[in-house]
Amino acid sequence: MVFQGLAPSFWGPLADSYGRRVILISTLLVYVFANLGLALVKNFSMLMVFRGVQAVGSASTIAIGAGVIGDIALASERGGFMGLFGGIRMFGQAIGPVFGGALSQFLGFRSIFYFLLGMALVVVVLLILLLPETLRKIAGNGSRPLYGIYAPLLGSKRGQPVPDSERYVPTKLTFRALLDSFRLLAEKDIVVSLLFGGIIYTVWSMITSSTSSLFKEEFGLSDVAIGLVFLPNGIGCVLGSLITGKIMDRDYKREAAMYRRKRGLPDDMELKQQEHPGFPIEKARLRSTYFLLAVFTAATGVYGFSVEWNLAVPLALQFLSEFRLLGAITL
């Protein structure tokens, strides 16, 4: 968890310098080799080392995925994209424990890492074949011809000559630039936002990490049944992210319409932050936060007592809690 939390702060600047595509493919190859090491590991120390490497490799998907959305999506539709991105990513939270429990019970824990190794290889191949570079400095608005490592093997005009003057030269990456993201911690509004998200994510981690031992102790469930117990949690995460993305787009459009109407601006004008610094982007994004947090807080508070009741009650509260939790984080 520590490595997974820190790694995106480094992958982001690298992707901004060298491109989304090359960094994403490279880091997922690290993830592939980490899973191979985990499948063959002989002792606990090496298990922990390779788990850290595995987290470093997989964490790039968070930062780079959000970067790709920023490259291709307008502000008015970004909420829906982020909701879909988070929902698909959290789909693993819904089905991963089910597969993991079954594999562990019938084939041993090493089979989990062989499975992840195979799936990661499939993803890497798909990225190489289909994913174009989206970094604006390289691809522009999508009209610039892509070449070399920046162009996918399928669906692009590979081989099209690109003059040397139009070829992208990566900016020199210094150690200071690599740490630039940490300088944002000096901005009080960013610190408050990160603290808010960090507290919510901590609650989610506490509920998720305690589920296996807690439910096995209270209800005597098998590994497969424990995997199924995670389904309400995961489904709540998926739906919370997807639905909140739609809510974000709706709130943004409502606030943008009011802003245009007060200033006599055309209805179809895109409100870029640089050109319209007075547009209350924070209000547009956060207007639904209070309701989500109230439900999340109530569901989480009752959950602590409900584990001693019927099995269905804590599972229902997990669904409700994670549904609102991922909604708050997405906002």
Summary of the structure (lengths in Angstrom):
residues: 331
radius of gyration: 22.1
end to end distance: 22.4
largest distance: 69.6
contacts: 1000
relative contact order: 0.12
helix: 78%
strand: 0%
